[in-house]
Amino acid sequence: MSERAISQEMRQEALRRLNRRGLPWRLVWDWLRSFAIAVVLFLFVRAFFVEAFKIPTGSMERTLLVGDFLLVNKLVYGAEIPLTGKRLPALEHPARGDVIVFQYPRDPTKNFVKRLVGIPGDTLSMIDGLLVRNNVPVRESYVTHTDPGTDVVSEEENFSWQSGYLVKAAEGGITPHPWTRNNWGPIVVPEKKYFVLGDNRDNSLDSRFWGFVPDSLIRGRPIFVYYSYQPDTTRAFAWLTRIRWRRIGERID
């Protein structure tokens, strides 16, 4: 065999060895690159399209249950552009009857889920637990009353914030100050703000107690329940053994 053939064979063998040594690093690099792309795509979708939320309280029963996990459409009302304070153009405006996710006005680090019952310009009041909007009683088939025989008024749950929004002709509203959970108003919803209530009307920390939701705090509208389980159990691994199969995929109205 010629010297030239031998040296060519040696070069090829050397290249094969180098390739074998570099293969693990190429695999690691390819994996890291794929992972980084997946993370960027996830963050992009989460920021502008959909986000997952968990229901921690019973304030929206029967519509939503504790242990429900929701996918929320963030694009519909105009998703916020991260780190800018600006929003994309909205596809729709929040409407009466929508279930919405928003940042709690008194603590924006917390997310709340409630039903929107009043838009800017609406006149709202409540008489013995019955919502009245623009002088017309509202039929709310989604509402449940878990404690219909009681009302709430206390220093801790102060309704006096409503005094700045009362209809002037009302001269103090339906009932003398202080108002209560089931009797208040009439008040007018100001521009760029919304009034929300929980469907579990007797067990909900909502606009009656702390006021309006600014439009800048609205995060989106829930689409459907993608997972659900019963957390009120002592069983281990309840998230696996107590799944509510019938709720998975249920649309939220």
Secondary structure, 3 states (H helix, E strand, C coil): CCHHHHHHHHHHHHHHHHHHHHHHHHHHHHHHHHHHHHHHHHHHHHHHCEEEEECCCCCCCCCCCCCEEEEEECCCCCCEECCCCEECCCCCCCCCCCEEEEEECCEEEEEEEEEEEECCCCEEEEECCEEEECCEECCCCCCECCCCCCCCCCCCCCCHHHHHHECHHHCCCCCCCCCCCCCEEEEECCCCEEEEECCECCCCCCHHHHCCEEHHHEEEEEEEEEEEECCCCCCCCHHHHCECHHHCCCECC
